[in-house]
Amino acid sequence: LAEDHEHARKLASGLREAGYEAQEPETNLVLVAVDDPSAFLQALASEGVLATPGKPGYVRLCTHLDVGEKEIEAAIQAAARIAPSAIER
């Protein structure tokens, strides 16, 4: 579980570096503010990254046993790729 929390902190940090407003996680859940959560989730899914809706205006990404360094980096890179073309923040 401690590793999941560390992965969540890395994910949030990488998303902030990519220009997103990602809250500092206290657990293994990362909340990211986006203008259009549905469009963002679809764009992420097209990149092979699954996430879920969060509270209004947010999406939620979850780290767990099956999410390692490679997957964290892939999620950050996918979010960075889709941001300029698919999502207005």
ChimeraX attribute file (.defattr): number of C-alpha atoms within 10 A of each C-alpha:
attribute: neighborCount
match mode: 1-to-1
recipient: residues
	/A:1	11
	/A:2	9
	/A:3	14
	/A:4	19
	/A:5	19
	/A:6	16
	/A:7	26
	/A:8	26
	/A:9	22
	/A:10	19
	/A:11	28
	/A:12	25
	/A:13	20
	/A:14	20
	/A:15	23
	/A:16	17
	/A:17	13
	/A:18	15
	/A:19	14
	/A:20	18
	/A:21	17
	/A:22	22
	/A:23	16
	/A:24	17
	/A:25	18
	/A:26	11
	/A:27	16
	/A:28	19
	/A:29	21
	/A:30	27
	/A:31	22
	/A:32	22
	/A:33	18
	/A:34	21
	/A:35	13
	/A:36	15
	/A:37	21
	/A:38	15
	/A:39	14
	/A:40	23
	/A:41	19
	/A:42	15
	/A:43	21
	/A:44	20
	/A:45	13
	/A:46	12
	/A:47	16
	/A:48	12
	/A:49	18
	/A:50	15
	/A:51	17
	/A:52	13
	/A:53	16
	/A:54	15
	/A:55	11
	/A:56	11
	/A:57	14
	/A:58	21
	/A:59	21
	/A:60	18
	/A:61	20
	/A:62	18
	/A:63	22
	/A:64	14
	/A:65	8
	/A:66	7
	/A:67	14
	/A:68	14
	/A:69	11
	/A:70	8
	/A:71	15
	/A:72	19
	/A:73	16
	/A:74	16
	/A:75	22
	/A:76	20
	/A:77	15
	/A:78	19
	/A:79	23
	/A:80	18
	/A:81	15
	/A:82	16
	/A:83	18
	/A:84	11
	/A:85	9
	/A:86	14
	/A:87	15
	/A:88	12
	/A:89	13
